[in-house]
Amino acid sequence: MESKVQSSKFKVQSPKAKGLLISIPDWRNDGFIQSQIDKGFTLFELVITLTVLAILVMGTIPLTQNAVKRQKELRLRETLRQMRSAIDEFKRDTLGACPAGSITTSNQAGGRGGRGQPNIPADPRSRVVIDDCTIFDTENLDRYPPSLEVLVDGVKVKQRGLGITAGSGLNDGTKQATELGEVDEDVLKMYLREMPVDPMTGESDWKFRSSYQAKDDESWDDINVFDVRSASQEEALNGEKYSDW
């Protein structure tokens, strides 16, 4: 009898014990996780999630804006470097060119050949000399480019050291050895491929300064293009103005 009672007690308590164990959440049970997902999220959980996402988004927006601005600043510096290099190259090609009163470098006021050409040493980096003296007026004594368009459209040049002679060859009308490489056709040299665009303004509205103006002059005197700057008045990431670069 005792064994039967004990076995019956065990049978009675066993379902209760199993029921008690089932009521305890088991985080390792996939069914429990699925049941929580089916129930959805509470309003508090949604608010916390949206707040975290908003903080992350607000933190990435300034970084993205600074990255875009930094790329524009790099393009601006490169564009200014190209234009200033073109201006300097143009200036080097004017050394020994266009004496006073001449239309071209070969047509000088001193007479035939190169008798009237001043003895000006050329820059070794310059391999041609400007042959169109009509682009310079009487005010542009420094012989910087009169405009930025001249650097884009090109100017007539001739090779240095060729075609500059002091007389004829052995017979009248014959060429000397220094004239054999002379090119009769007009040769144009372009210093810029196209009109540069300011990355900060999106237009070619550059600010110019001639060689007769101070750095802080705001208006251009239209004599020549000695320097070029951005027309943007915004500040760079380093605190400087783009117009001061």
HELIX and SHEET records of a PDB file:
HELIX    1   1 GLU A    2  ILE A   22  1                                  21    
HELIX    2   2 ASP A   30  LYS A   39  1                                  10    
HELIX    3   3 LEU A   43  ASP A   93  1                                  51    
HELIX    4   4 CYS A  133  ILE A  135  5                                   3    
HELIX    5   5 LEU A  148  ASP A  153  1                                   6    
HELIX    6   6 ALA A  177  GLU A  179  5                                   3    
HELIX    7   7 TYR A  242  ASP A  244  5                                   3    
SHEET    1   A 3 VAL A 128  ILE A 130  0                                        
SHEET    2   A 3 VAL A 155  GLN A 159 -1                                        
SHEET    3   A 3 VAL A 187  LYS A 189 -1                                        
SHEET    1   B 2 LYS A 207  ARG A 209  0                                        
SHEET    2   B 2 ASP A 227  ARG A 229 -1                                        
END                                                                             
